Amino acid sequence: MFDADYNTADILVVVPPFASPDRPALGPHVIAARAAQAGYEARVLYANLSFASKIGVRRYQKLCGTPTGLLIGERIFAHAMFGTKASGHMEPEVERAIAAATAPSSVTLDWLQQTARQWADDFSAALAAMPATIIGFSTVFEQTLAALSIAKRTKKAAPDKILLLGGANVDGIMSEGIQPLAGSIDHIFSGESDVSFVDFLTNLRDQKPGNGKIIRGEPLEALDDSPMPDYDDYFAQLAQTVACDIHPDGLRPEEIWLPYETSRGCWWGAKQHCTFCGLNANGMQHRQKSAEKAFTELNDLVARYKLTRIMMVDNIMPHSYFSTLLPELARAENKVGIFYEQKANLSYQKMKLLKSAGVERIQPGIESLATSVLKLMRKGSTLKINLDCLRFARALGIEAAWNLLTDFPGDEDIAYEVTARLIPLLQHLQPPVGVGQLSIERFSPYFDRKDDYKITNVRPIPAYGLAFPTIERADDIAYHFIGDYDSSLRRRPDLARRLGDGVEAWKAAWAPDRVMPVLCVLDLSPGRYLLADTRACADVDAEILNEATMSAYLSGIGDQTVLRRGLDRGYLHDDYGLLLPLATATEHLLERFETPRNHAAGLDRHAAGSASTHSLKTASA
């Protein structure tokens, strides 16, 4: 099952299902590189690729994308771990999700569980036969039961091997909660393990006692000390398992991402922690690599692997990179396509710099189209900021991935009613991936300070009880929770349906077989402009504008009659008296009308009352 080259390894780091098959796993490769620095030969084994080849690559990929609330990845390996098949009220929902992900075949949860159990037997037997004395398992997202299933079998066949478990799923108290299931695991690494893992290896080599079952790490301060990942193991195993030239529905080279990190933590979260965000746990402090190191390593990775899709795994791009790394990437001769998480408050000039540096995809954390809800989230954003982000991204051809989140404690009906009316006007902008309901995440303010937000009865999502049937209380192993609190969508489920229907129509307008709608101002001649409108809600498909009208439509300031016509035709949106332009435009026009605005005025208007209480006059100049 494994290449003979792995017979010389001292340490194996296993990437279990359900890690995505279209990218290497950065964390395990960093750990392997740390071990190499300490004088060990460490290799990374991609169990996820092996399992994907067993059940079908595209089927596996789609299962990776099933709803988090169902924990389908864990459910599939529950039978391999516990030997029993848990059942419950979520079973029909799980089967529907699996059917949707695996259509047109008739794959069932039972078939997937039986296949997972047999695969775990075979993979573990091969792993136990390997000479390596230390085997580590990574667990992030839905990898815990796959990791423990393999570990249990491996330990039974080779009891002298030292088995380790690490990753986000055993951070903080979760490292203690998992212990009843982790009898086969000798040591659990909790938190960032860059230093603690090397210390563990040193103590092991020197036969020093005191490592303990749980080994807690500290955030790495000097990120330049983190070694560049060597992804050779991933690409070698990819070629042997799920590559397109070996597997009938295998992955093509252009689908593969190269993960890279330029920072850890979140500079915004360190300043103001978003209420719903559970990322970073104890590593919120933002740390970044020097631009010089990042630039050099990115070039080396691209040259080595001949791929041009880079996935930055940072929670948020270092702000200083706008003046350091991005200009260097923009000047580079060989461009790569980069994904980066951003904060939405990107000026047109910054968005333009991202584009010139090769950043083709961003995740700007838009989350909502209502300033009042953004305020509840503590996003430090407004509707105007979010709309400008989408407008600039569309104008520059940057893909913006975002979700529309709902069901926040203390939200109000009017926020979603206005959002539902706004959505049809935004058909020309990138639609969200979908409408999602708030999940209370461990380590988030909603979880840690639930009383402050009047949240009661916080409990793990029901899927944990089905995936982990032998755990009496899933509280200490769960990351996703639900709770009881007052919210608009719990009172008004009809609003949720309206938002969902609106987003589905929006996404349909962006289907691959459709011509994307536009609402765009173009130059015709000095003082004359064309506004093209192909949205479904358009009253007219084109309009010739003079200078004053163009200015009013792109600034929200001008003659009241013109502004009223712009509102009536959906070129502007009245955000509690602050008129927001919706159209995109040519570069020089967007730059011309990108002027600083007092967003606080918009926030004050939200606090003062509903949209119906404001007249056009309050925003006109």
N, C-alpha and C positions, 0 to 999 in steps of 0.2 A: 504493500500500500504506500510505503514511503520510499523516497529515493535513498540509495545507499550512502549518499553524502551525509545523511543525518546520523549515521552510526558513530560519527566522531564527536557528536555534540555532548557537552556536559549538561546543558540546560535546554529544555524545550519549552517554548511559550505557545500555548494553544489558543487559537481564535475560534470559539464555538459558534454554532448557529445561534441566533439568527442575525449575525453581522452581515451587512450588505456585501454582495460578491463583487461589486464593480469598483472596489477601492481597497488598498491595503489598510490595515488597522494600525494607526500611528502609535498608540500607547504600547502595544506589545513590541513593536520594533524599537522604540526608545528604551524599553526595559532590556531588550536583547543587546542593544548597543552599550548600555550601562554595564551589563555583565561582561561584555567583551573588553571594556575598559579596565575591569577588575581582573582580567586574565583568564576568563572562562570562554569557551566556545558555546555560544547560544544561538539557537535557530528558532524560527517562528513556523508553527504548523497551522495551516488553514483548514480546520475541521469544517468550517462553514462551506468552503468550496467543495469538499468531499461530499457533504450532505446535499448540496445543490445539484451536483452531478447525479446523485442517486434519485432525486425526486423530479428533476427537470429544472433547468436554470431559470427560465422565465416564470415558472410556477413558484419557485423559491423566491425570486425577486418580488413578485406580487404579494406573497405571504409576508415578506419583510415590511410591506407598506400597509398591512391591515390595521384597523383602529387600535390605538394603544389601550383603550379601555377594555378590550377583550383579552389582552395578553395571549394572543393565539400562539406566538412562538413558545411561550412557557407551557401552554396547554398541550402542544404537540409532544413535548418531552416529559410531561407529567407521568405518562404510563411507563416510560423507560426508567424514570426515577423511583416511582412508588409501587409499580406493579399492579396498580388498580386504575380503573377508569372512573374519574370523578364525573358526576353528572349534576345538572342543576337547571335553574330557570333560564340561564343564559344560553343553553345548548342550541335552540333554534337560531338565535342571533349569531352565534359562532359559526354554525353550519352555513348560514346565508353569506357571511363574510368570506368563508373559505370557498364557497361555490362561486362567488363573484370574482375572487382572486384567481381561481383555477379554471374558469370556464374556457373552452366548451367541454372539458372533461367532467367526469362525475366523481371527483375526488371528495372524500369525506374526512372528518376528523379521525374517525376510527382507522382508516387506511393510513393516514399520516402518522398516527401514534404507533401503529404496528411497524411501519417502515422505520420510524425513528428508533424504536427499540432494537430492531435487528441491526440497523446501522451502528448504533451505540455499542452493541456487542462486538461487531467486527472491528470498528475503529479502536476501541479500547484494547482489544486483544493485540492488535498491531502496535499500539502505543506502549503497552506493558512489555513487549518484546524488545523495545528500543533500549540501547545501553545507557541513555541519559539517566542520571540519578535524581535530578531535580526537574519537575514538570510544573509549570505554572499555567493557570487558566484565567482568562480575562472574562469579566462579566459586566456588560453595559447593556442597557435597554433590556431585551428579552433573551438573555443568554444564560441565566442562572441555572435553570434545570438541565439544560444541555451540558453545561460545564460539570455540574454535580453528577449527572448520569454517567458521563465518561470517567470522572474521577473515582466514583464508587467502584466501577468495574476494574479500573486500572489498579486501584489499591488492593482489591481482592486477589488479582492475578500477580501483582508485584508489590507485596507489602513493604519492602525495604525502600521503595522510591519515596522521595520527599515531595509531597504535593502542596501546591500553593494556590491561593485564590486572591485576585485583586480586581480593582475596577470600581466604577461609580456605584454599582449595585451593593457594594459593601462599605460605603462611606459612612462615617459616624456610627450611630447606634445600629445601623443595618449590619455592621460586622458582627455584632453580638446576636442580633436576631436570627442570623443565618446559621448559627452554630448547631442548633438541633438537627439540621439537615446536612451539616458539613463534617460528619464524623470521619470521612475519608480524607479530609483536608488537614494537613499538619500545621499550616500557618496561613492566616488571613491578613493581607496587606490593606490597610484602610487609609485613604487619603493619597496625596501625591507621594510616590514611592521612589523617586529618582535617587534619593540619598539613603533611605531606609533599606532599600533592596540591596544596595552595595554593602551597607553595614551588616546586613544579615549574612551575605555571602562571606564576608570577612570573618565574622564570628563563627560561622559554620566551619570554615577552613581551619581556624585556630582552635576549634573545639571549645569555644567559650559558651557557657550556659547563659540563659536569660533572654532568649529571643521571645518566648511566650507564644501563645496561640494567636493573639491579635497583635500585629505590629503596626503602630500608627506612625504615619509619615507627616512631615511638615511641608508647607508650600516652598517650592524652589524659588529662591530670591533672584539669583543670577541666571536668567534664562539663556544667556549666551553659553552657559556651561552645558546646556542640553545638547547631546550629540546629534549630528545629522542622521536621519533614519536611512537604513540600507534595506531597500524593498526587494532585493533579489529573490528571497524565499517566496514572496507573494507571486512574482511573475513566473518563477519556475513552476509553482504548483498550479497557477492559472493555466499555463500551457499544457499541463497534464490532466486537467479536470474539466474546466468549463470554457475554454477558449473556443472561438467560433470554428476553428479548423479541426477541432477534435470532438466537439459536442454538437448535436444537430440544432439545438437552439442556444448555442453558446454566445459569449460576450465578444463583441467586436472591439478592436483597439481604441476606436474613437469614443467608446462608452466608458472607458476607464478614467478614474480620477486619481491624482496623486495628492494625498493629504499632506499638509504642512502646517505647522503652528508658528505664528510670530509673536503670540502673547498668551498669557493665562490670566484668569480673573476678568473683571469688568470695571473699567474706569467710571462708567456711569453708576453701576451698582454700588461701588465703594462710596459714591457721593450720595446716591438716593436709590435704595434697593426697590426695584419694581415689585409691587405687592404680590404678584402671582408667580414670580420667577424663583425656582429652586435650584438653579445652576450654581456651581462653584462651591457649595457647602462651606467649608472653612477656608477656601482659597479665593475669596472675593478680591483681595488686593491685586491691583493690576500690575503685571510685570511683562516686559516686552524685550524681544531680541533687538540688538542694534540693527539699524537698517543695512549696514555693511554686511553683517553675517547673513541676514535674511536674503539679501540680493545674491550673494555668492552661492548660498546653498540652493536657492531656487534655480539658478542657472545650472548648477551641477546636477540637480535632479532631472531637469528637463533634458540635458545633454545625455545623461546616462540612460534614461528610460525611453527617450524619443516620444514622449507624450506631451500634449500641450493643454491639458486640463488640470488646473491646480485647485484643490479644495482647501481653503484656509479653514482650520477648525476652531479658530479664535471665537470667543463669545462676542467680541467686538474689535474692530480694527483699531490699532493704536492711532490716536489723533495726530501725533507728530509725523506719521508716515505721509501725510499730505505734503509735507515740505522735505521729506527725506527719501523714503523708499519709492513712493509713486513716481516722482519725477525721474528717478533712475530707471524704473521699469518702462516709463514712457519713452526714454531715450534708447532703450535696448533695441538691438537690431532684430532679434528673434522674439516675436511676441507670443505670449501664452494666454489662454483663456482662464480667468481667475474667478472663483466664487469667494465672496467675503461678506461676513455679517457686519452691518453698519447700524448707526443710529439714523433715524429718518431725517434729521435736520441738516440735510445736505444742500448747500447752495448749488446753483447751476454750474458755477466754476469748479466746485469740488467734484460734482458728478461728471463733468467733462474730463477732469483729470483722471478720475477712476477709469473712464472709458479709454482714454489714451494710454493708460498703464496696462490695459488688457483685462480690467475687471468687467466681465460681461454679464455676471449674475451677482445680485446682492440679495441679502435678506435684511430689510431695513426695519424690522420690528414695528410695523405700522399698527397692527392689532385691532384698531378701531377707527371708525369714521365719525366719532362724536367726541368733541373736546371734553365734555363732562365725564365720559367714561375713561378717557385717557388720563384725566386728573385723578380718578379713583385708582388707576393702575400706577400712578406716580411715574409715568413715562417721560415727563418733561417735554411733552409734545402737544401739538394742537391739530385740529383738522386741517388748517392751512398748511402746516408743515408737512403733513402726510400727503395731502393732495399735490403740493409742489413736488414732493419726492416722486410721486407717480407720474406727474406731468414731465418732469425733467428726464426720468428714466425712459419714457416712451419716446420723447424727442430724440434721445441719443441712442436708442436701440439697446438699452440695458434691461435685462430681465430682472424683475423684482418679485421675489417669492415672499408671500405674506399670508396670514390667516386673519379672518374676521372673528374675534373672540367676543363672547357674550356671557351673561349670567354672573355679573359681578355683584358682590354685596353692596347694597345701597344704590344700585343704578336705577334709572327712572324710565318710564314708558316713553316719554317724549324723545329721548336719545335714539331709541330704536325706530320709532315712528318716522323721525326725520331721516335717519339712515336709510330706511326702506324707500322713502321718496327720492333720496339722493342717488341711490344705486343705478337706476336707469339712465341718469345723466352722465355716468362715468364709464359707459360702454367702450369708449375709446382708450381707456387706461387699463393697465394690467389688472386682471381680476384676481381675487384671492384664491388660494388653493381650495378653500371651503369655509364654512361657518362652523366654528368650534365652541363647545361649552367649556367654561372654566374648569380646570382640574387643579385641585389644591395640592401643590407639590411639597414634598418634604424640603426643609431648609428655606422655604419662602416665608415672607412676613405673614401671609394668610395662615400658614401652618404654625409658625413659631409664636405669633402674637394673635392667635385667633380671637381671643376675648376683645382685643381692641377693635375688631371688625364685626363683632357680634355674630361670630360663627360658632355653632355648637354641634355636638355629636359628630365630631370629625372621625372618620373611619376609612379604612382602606376600600378602594373600589371593589365591588363584588367579585371581580374576576380572580383576585388573589385567593379567595376561599376555594375556588374551583381548580386553580392551577397548583395550589399548595395544600392539598386536602389533609395532610397530617399535622399541619400547624394549627394549634388551638387559637392563637392570636397572631394575625398577620401584621399587627401594628408596627412591629420592629423590623420587618423585612420590606415593607411597602414603601414605594416612592410616590405613588399616585393615590390621592384621597378624595373623598367627597364630604360634604358637611351640610348642616341645616342653617339657612339664613334667608333673609328677605331679599328678593331680587325681582326685577321687572318680568323676566322671562318665566319665572316660576308662577307669577300671577297671570301672565299673559302669554301662554304658549302660542297663541295665534301670531304674535310678533316674530317668534322664532321661525314659524313656517313662512311668513312673508319674507324675512331675510333670506332664508334658504332658497325659496323660489326665485328671488331676485338675483342671487349669486349664481344659481344654475343657469338662468337666462344670460347673465353676463358672461359666464364661462363658455356657453354655447356660441356666443358671438365671436369668441376667440378660438373656436375649434379649428384644427389644422386644415380642414377642407373649406373654410370660410375666409373671405377677405376681411381683415380686421377693420372695425369701424374707425373713423377719424373724426376729430373735431380740432381743426388746425388752421392757423392764420398764416397765409403765405404772402410774400411780396409780389406785387404785379409791376408797379412803377412807382417813382417817388410820390408819396402821399396817397397811393391806392393799394388796397390789399384785398385778398380773397379769403373769406372764411368758408372752409369746406366742412360739411357736417353730414356724415353717413350713419349716424347712430339711429337706432330704431325709433327713438323719440323725436327725431328731427322734424321741425315744421317745414324748413326749406333746406335743400341740399347744398346751396351755395349762396353767398351774400357778398357783394362788393362793399368794402368799408373805406371810409375816408380816414384821415389821420386821427381825428377826435374820437370817432367810433371805435376804431381799432384800439386806441389807447384806453378807452373805457372798458372794453371787453377783456383786455389783458392786465388791467390794474384794479378794476373794481371801483374806480374813481372817475367822476365825470358828470356830464349832464344827466339829470334825473330821468328824463324821458328815454334817453339812450340806455341807461342802466336798467330801467324797467323793462324795455324790450329785451335786453340781454338776459334778465331773469326769466321773462316769459318764455324765451326760446331755449333756456337751459344752458346758456353760455356762462352764466354766473350762478353762484349759490349764496344765499343769504344765511350766514352762520351767526344768528343772533345779532344782526346789524352789521356784521363785518362781511362785505361782499368779496367772495373768493372767485378768482378766475378759474375756469375749468379747461379751457382750450390749451393745446400745445401751440407751438409757433416755430418759426425759423430761429436759428441760433442768436442772431443779433437782437431780435425782438425779445426773446426770453431773457437775455442778459440786460437789456434796456429796462425791463419792467421788474427785474428781480431787485426790489428795494426793501430794506429792512422795515418790518412792520412791528407794531407794538402788540405782540400776541397776548400780552396780559389784558389788553382791552377786550379781546375776544373772550378770555376766561372770565373777566368780570361780568360780561354780558350773559354768559351762561349761568352765572350765579344769580343774576338779577331776575331771570324769568324765562319763559318759553318763547319760541320763535314768534308766536302770534302776538306777543306784546311789543314787538319792535317794528318800527316803520322803516321804509327805505331811507328816509331823511337822516336817520341816525348814523348812516354810513356814507353819505354822499358828501362830496367836497365841491 
